């Protein structure tokens, strides 16, 4: 039986939030183009715009798609990702 891709398993997830290099590599094999987080992007760069967009999307997802328990849980995947990106 074949394993699921690393980005869907614990092996491809960063414990601090998001995907690690192994997870991004397995996603790339499936045709996705994922870049590492840009938490300290300098203003007026493409990474700064990407960070701003990510933070806006994820904050909206957190507000609409999570329960109050998940929204307040510091160990939830969405909160870890927001911390990793300095949102």
Secondary structure in CASP SS format (residue, H / E / C, confidence):
PFRMAT SS
TARGET T0000
AUTHOR 0000-0000-0000
METHOD secondary structure of the structure
MODEL  1
X C 1.00
X C 1.00
X C 1.00
X C 1.00
X C 1.00
X H 1.00
X H 1.00
X H 1.00
X C 1.00
X H 1.00
X H 1.00
X H 1.00
X E 1.00
X C 1.00
X C 1.00
X C 1.00
X C 1.00
X C 1.00
X E 1.00
X C 1.00
X H 1.00
X H 1.00
X H 1.00
X H 1.00
X H 1.00
X H 1.00
X H 1.00
X H 1.00
X H 1.00
X C 1.00
X C 1.00
X C 1.00
X C 1.00
X C 1.00
X C 1.00
X C 1.00
X C 1.00
X C 1.00
X C 1.00
X C 1.00
X C 1.00
X C 1.00
X C 1.00
X C 1.00
X C 1.00
X H 1.00
X H 1.00
X H 1.00
X H 1.00
X H 1.00
X H 1.00
X H 1.00
X H 1.00
X H 1.00
X H 1.00
X H 1.00
X H 1.00
X H 1.00
X H 1.00
X H 1.00
X H 1.00
X H 1.00
X H 1.00
X H 1.00
X H 1.00
X C 1.00
X C 1.00
X H 1.00
X H 1.00
X H 1.00
X H 1.00
X H 1.00
X C 1.00
X C 1.00
X C 1.00
X C 1.00
X H 1.00
X H 1.00
X H 1.00
X H 1.00
X H 1.00
X H 1.00
X H 1.00
X H 1.00
X C 1.00
X C 1.00
X C 1.00
END
